[in-house]
Amino acid sequence: MPRPLTLHPDRLFPANPATRDLARDLYREVAHLPICSPHGHTDPSWFADDAPFGNATQLLLVPDHYVFRMLYSQGVAMEDLGVGNPDVDPRAAWRLFAERYYLFRGTPSRLWLDWVFAEAFGIGVRLDADTADLYYDTITDALATAAFRPRALFERYNIEVIATTESPLDTLEHHAAIKTSGWQGKVITTYRPDPVVDPEFEGFRDNLKLLSDITGEDCFSWQGYLAAHRKRRTFFASMGATSTDHGHPTAQTANLGSAEVESLFRKVSSGSFSAEEAELFRAQMLTEMAAMSIEDGLVMQLHPGSFRNHNARLFEQFGRDKGGDIPTRIDYVRALKPLLDRFGNEPRLSLILFTLDESAYARELAPLAGHYPCLKLGPAWWFHDSPEGMRRFRRMTTETAGFYNTVGFNDDTRAFLSIPARHDVARRIDCGFLAELVMEHRLEDWEAAKLARDLTYNLVRRAYRL
């Protein structure tokens, strides 16, 4: 007999009854606010073409590295899940997932997926080997209907804006198609220059050549290279971009003199450089991007601390973003000082800092954001985008940085239907945290109500200039 799937209305709220009652009241005030998703990796072609998603595996399994990394860790071949294998039987891949769904007990993926199954598709029994085909057919049949087209789902879940992430080499043709389609949904882009600022990025010199072709600038000269970035940033802004994003291995910044940086650029653009020189160039480019942000007003995001593609064999076979990225320790205080010496007191710069190194929250990040006018703290990110991760973030940063040096929540996801699921988790956790502060007489109840709305909606709009 299948076990029932039910979402408890008080899930994630504090266990203390009085605190839980207050958290429930706060949540009721924000549960239906619009979703602002200012940083993510959804595919803009979904909204440009508005084509059906296809089947359950294509929608919920193949794009979600949280899901397939767990299955891979338990010995399931990526190809058998449909990753990099368009010839896989999608029903067979789904069965592999369903048979092992128990692996996700206690994880945020379980929370998100159960929400999708129950709320989006109305499924009332739990996923397991016995219900695998029921799930696959229910989801796949629903995806063939107009109500489950990408634009309809965007509107159903009251999404106000989604920001996708593209490189300077992207033509943004899907964003152009959205703009001219007459559809009122707001899907904007984000400038992610990693392929043309990281000398160790695969195909870096070819990328510089393509950037030259796109912009008409000589990207093998330092001044031409900078001019090309300015042109592409302007183009991205014309397509709705309000922010840039930088996925560097570290938070290192630099402020080299003109002769030094031109010499360094000659090395990296020729392909003859050391690992230390590659790091120095990335560091300099963060400072250059900060200068450009002051010029054009784009908010700057820094996502450091991931040892990307740690599994070399997996990277060689399947490419980037296949669940093989691992967090590392990060220094912010010394690493950011060259940039902050130059721009730290500049009110026109807005730099949002993220981390995978939770040990830096209270020691470095909260004190930095609690002092420098240009700095804000991004929410708990990636491996810490979870109930406990969100609680740790609030507990370790609030006393020093306050709430208003943070930027609300962003989901940072490739899996479309996890967007409303993740935002629901964040709203519940924040309401629980605020309720605890009220019960400890550290906040008034009216302040908590105001903060709940700010953390859910107002801060993200303000931080990302939406």
Number of C-alpha atoms within 10 A of each C-alpha: 6 11 11 11 16 15 13 7 8 14 14 20 22 21 12 9 10 13 22 20 17 23 29 21 14 26 25 14 14 20 17 11 15 16 23 26 23 28 24 20 19 20 16 24 16 17 23 21 15 16 16 18 18 15 21 22 23 20 19 20 21 23 21 21 18 19 20 22 17 17 20 13 10 11 9 16 13 19 14 18 27 22 21 15 13 11 10 14 13 20 18 17 21 26 22 18 24 21 15 17 19 12 15 16 10 9 12 20 20 16 21 20 20 20 24 19 21 16 15 19 15 13 20 16 17 20 26 20 16 14 17 21 17 15 22 20 14 17 23 21 14 20 21 15 10 14 14 22 20 22 19 15 16 23 14 12 17 16 19 17 19 23 25 24 24 21 19 25 20 15 14 18 13 17 22 15 16 23 18 9 12 8 12 11 18 17 25 26 27 29 28 22 22 19 19 27 24 20 26 19 13 11 12 20 20 13 18 21 17 16 23 18 14 16 19 13 19 18 24 18 14 18 12 16 21 17 17 23 22 18 16 21 25 15 16 26 20 13 19 17 25 24 30 26 23 20 18 21 18 23 24 26 24 23 20 16 8 10 9 10 18 14 11 19 21 15 17 21 21 12 13 11 16 13 10 8 16 21 20 18 23 25 25 22 22 23 22 16 20 25 17 18 21 17 12 15 17 28 22 26 26 19 19 24 22 22 16 20 18 14 14 12 11 16 16 10 9 15 13 13 14 22 21 19 16 14 18 15 15 21 16 19 16 12 16 20 16 18 20 21 10 14 20 20 14 13 12 18 23 24 25 24 22 23 29 22 18 20 13 19 25 18 15 17 25 24 17 23 23 21 15 16 18 20 25 25 26 23 23 27 21 17 14 19 23 21 20 13 18 21 18 15 22 21 14 19 24 17 13 19 22 13 17 17 24 25 24 28 27 25 24 21 21 19 21 20 21 21 25 23 22 24 20 19 21 26 25 25 25 27 33 26 21 26 31 21 16 19 14 11 10 12 14 14 17 11 11 23 20 13 20 27 20 19 21 27 20 17 20 22 17 12 22 20 14 15
